[in-house]
Amino acid sequence: MEYTTTDAAGTQAVGAALAPLLQAGDVILLDGDLGAGKTTFTKGVAAGLGIHRNVKSPTFNLIKEYHQGRLPLYHMDVYRLEG
């Protein structure tokens, strides 16, 4: 499937729509340039999972964990890792 959005609200809506379909152990990989909307999409997934914390890019942490929702969300930024 392919979805095209034209704004942040639309990108978050796609993430929120996907969230109810997710099961424990599912992995979603996002690839895109800086500013492509990866974290915006993740914010939508978090909202759809019932996570109400502010989701931020894990650029300096490599990983941020959110355990408040229906499933835990592990938001990783691995672009700096080699190999």
C-alpha distance (Angstrom), angle and dihedral (degrees) to the residues before:
residue distance angle dihedral
M1 . . .
E2 3.74 . .
Y3 3.79 127.8 .
T4 3.78 126.6 -172.5
T5 3.77 120.5 -160.3
T6 3.77 129.1 -173.6
D7 3.80 101.5 -157.9
A8 3.80 144.1 22.7
A9 3.81 93.5 -97.1
G10 3.80 90.8 55.9
T11 3.80 92.1 47.5
Q12 3.79 90.9 50.9
A13 3.80 90.5 47.3
V14 3.82 91.2 56.2
G15 3.82 89.8 50.7
A16 3.80 91.4 48.2
A17 3.81 91.0 49.3
L18 3.80 90.9 52.8
A19 3.81 95.1 49.1
P20 3.84 98.0 77.5
L21 3.81 89.4 55.7
L22 3.80 93.9 55.4
Q23 3.78 122.0 104.8
A24 3.79 131.7 -167.2
G25 3.79 109.7 -74.1
D26 3.80 96.6 24.8
V27 3.79 115.2 138.5
I28 3.80 125.3 -156.2
L29 3.79 117.1 -166.0
L30 3.78 119.0 -160.0
D31 3.78 122.3 -167.9
G32 3.77 123.5 -174.6
D33 3.75 146.9 115.3
L34 3.78 123.6 -80.1
G35 3.80 107.3 -70.7
A36 3.81 94.7 20.1
G37 3.81 92.6 124.8
K38 3.81 102.9 -100.1
T39 3.80 94.5 134.3
T40 3.80 91.1 40.0
F41 3.81 88.8 56.2
T42 3.82 89.7 47.0
K43 3.80 90.0 52.9
G44 3.80 87.9 57.6
V45 3.81 92.3 49.0
A46 3.81 89.7 49.5
A47 3.79 92.1 50.9
G48 3.80 90.3 48.3
L49 3.80 89.5 52.6
G50 3.80 91.1 51.8
I51 3.79 96.2 -105.1
H52 3.78 108.3 145.5
R53 3.81 99.5 179.3
N54 3.79 120.4 109.2
V55 3.81 106.8 -91.8
K56 3.79 113.0 -145.2
S57 3.77 133.2 -179.9
P58 3.81 110.8 -87.8
T59 3.81 91.8 -143.2
F60 3.80 95.4 131.3
N61 3.82 96.5 31.7
L62 3.83 99.2 42.6
I63 3.83 88.5 -143.5
K64 3.78 137.4 34.9
E65 3.78 121.1 -171.5
Y66 3.80 127.0 -150.8
H67 3.81 117.9 -172.8
Q68 3.80 102.3 167.7
G69 3.80 99.0 93.8
R70 3.79 140.6 69.0
L71 3.82 88.3 -77.7
P72 3.81 130.2 15.9
L73 3.79 115.1 -100.6
Y74 3.80 120.4 -146.2
H75 3.79 109.2 -167.5
M76 3.81 109.6 -166.0
D77 3.75 133.5 -178.3
V78 3.78 108.4 -161.8
Y79 3.80 102.0 164.9
R80 3.82 91.2 111.3
L81 3.80 94.5 53.7
E82 3.77 116.9 98.5
G83 3.79 128.7 -145.0
